[in-house]
Amino acid sequence: MRRVRFGGVVGAKPCQVESEVRELEAAGIDFLHVEVMDGHFVPDLGGGPRFVAALRTTTELPIEVHLRIEQPDRYARAFIEAGADIVTVHLEARHEVQKTIELIRSMGCRCGLALNPITLLQKAFKYLPHIHFLLCLTANPGLRQPLLPETLRKVAQAKAHREAGNLVYEIEVEGGVTRESLPSVVIHGADRVILESRLLGERENDPLRELRAAAEEANMGG
């Protein structure tokens, strides 16, 4: 039975990065997820190589950098050199996707490809044999909104395509996931789930226990 891994978003308190990381480690998170935003591809600003470098000195957890920026090919190298273990770029950004994937992999870093909710999976088919992770956004980037149920069809399609093509990418889901929607996310095929900080703060002791149990039950049922 596959084990669903959970990522925690870090960077909400950039001046308190160490304490934020310790909270996520104590919660039992599997990896850290850094949102890098340029104010153009999405409305917000956030992240940067210096932040990732500081983060790298505070933890041994894997660091995934999600580049929500218009020109990820210009900055991917800097984030890898800063200590990122995974760099995820958007299909919709302004870059030559295959060349960016090759750059990331050539530096010994694992590569992810992100798709916005409205982007069809078919547009990513030619890149899927070359990536480690496919990040399906289940809410629109830069907006605080609940999970869009129709996006789970893409997750299921990604799982079916992987099995049919004997591919190896893992499927990641981010956007509006709640305790109630998690089982459906897992049943549709998610291997990795990005959790919002409010979910991790709902329980004082072992906040991930119920989420892991729900994921395991969904796996068995799915």
Buried (B, 14 or more C-beta within 10 A) or exposed (E): EEEBBBBBBBBEEBEEBEEBBEBBBEBBBBBBBBBBBBEEBBEBEBBBBEBBBBBBEBBEBBBBBBBBBBBBBEBBBBBBEBBBBBBBBBBBBEBEBEEBBEBBBEBEBBBBBBBBBEBEBEEBEEBBEBBBBBBBBBBBBBEEEEBBEEBBEBBBBBBEBBEEEEBEBBBBBBBBBBEEBBBBBBBBBBBBBBBBBEBBEEBEEEBBEEBBEBBBEBBEEE
